[in-house]
Amino acid sequence: MTTEMGLRESKKQETRQLISDHATRLFIERGFERTTIAEIAAAARVAKKTVTNYFPRKEDLALDHHEAFTEGLARAVAERAPDEEPLAALGRTFRAALLEHNPVVGFTGTAFARMIADSPTLIARLRELHDLREEALAAALTAAAPDSAPAIAPRAGAALIAAADRLLFRRIQELTLAGRTDDEIEATLLPEADHLRALLAAALANDPTTMTW
């Protein structure tokens, strides 16, 4: 039974990836708004209902890492070592993602970045995902905060951190659209991220939910 369930789950993941791959190709070729769910289903050779079962929102076909994205900052805080401060964990996690050229922090390639930039729908959805990312971080900081911390402190810390996070994401997309390679973007972002960390450290120096970076 366990093997059968494993095979079923593997098949589901394969189908999901197949649909996502065809959707991405069509979005890049035709534009997000001009591509229909029916066309994606035909390209993937599945029923239209199968597409919507895996991806209830059309935007999720393009931004299919949305769950990892919205949970990323919160997970860095929740899974940090017992003696590691939240800001230190967030800085370490971002640096690792930057060195990996991880798509979750904005490394998408020129064609994909252009597809997003040309779509008002995807720009709006990305803004929503950034908001959800901030809300999840605020919840994680609230869980980590000492009882003596002001109730608003986790939300204030999350707002400042999320603003820096959005700026770095947009910066990576901006440089991608300007034709920079991933290695060039990495070299540019490393000192810029350090600058933002210094600003955050100063702003949050006395915040009991984040401490120092």
C-alpha positions, 0 to 999 in steps of 0.5 A: 500500500505504501509503495502504491501511494508513493507511485501515485504521489510521484505520478501527481508530481510528474503531471503537475510539473508537465502542466507547469512546464507547458504553461510556462512555455506558452506564457513566454511565447504568447504572453500570460493574458493571451494564453488560455487554460484550454490551450495549456491543457491541450499542450499537456494532453490533459483535461482542462479540469485536470489543469484547474485541479492542480492550479486553481488560479491561472497565476499559479501556473506561472508562479508555481513556487508561490508556496515556497516563496510565501513561507520562505522568510517565516521558515528561516526564522522557525527553523533557525538554530536555538542560539541564532537570532532571527535576523541572522537566520534571515541574512544567512538564508538570503545569502545562500539563495543568492549564491545558488541563484535561486528562482524564489529570490528572483533568479528567473531568466530574462524571458520569464522576467519579461513575461512577468513584467508585461503582465499586469495580472502577474505583477498584481499577484506577485504583490499579493505574494509579497504581502503573504510572505510578510504576514507569514514572517510576522507570525513567525516573529510573533511566535519567537518573541519574548513575552515582554515584547510590545505586541506590535513589535513583530509586525513592525520588524516584519514590515521593515524586513519585508520591504528590504526583501521586496527591494532585493527581489525587484533588483534581481528582476531589474538586472535580469531584464537589463541583460545581466548574467546570474553571476553578474547579478550575484556580484552586484547584489552581495554588497547591496544586500550587505548595505541593506542588512546594515540599515536593518541592523540600525533600525532594529537594534532594540527590537526584542523580536529580531535583535541584531543581524 
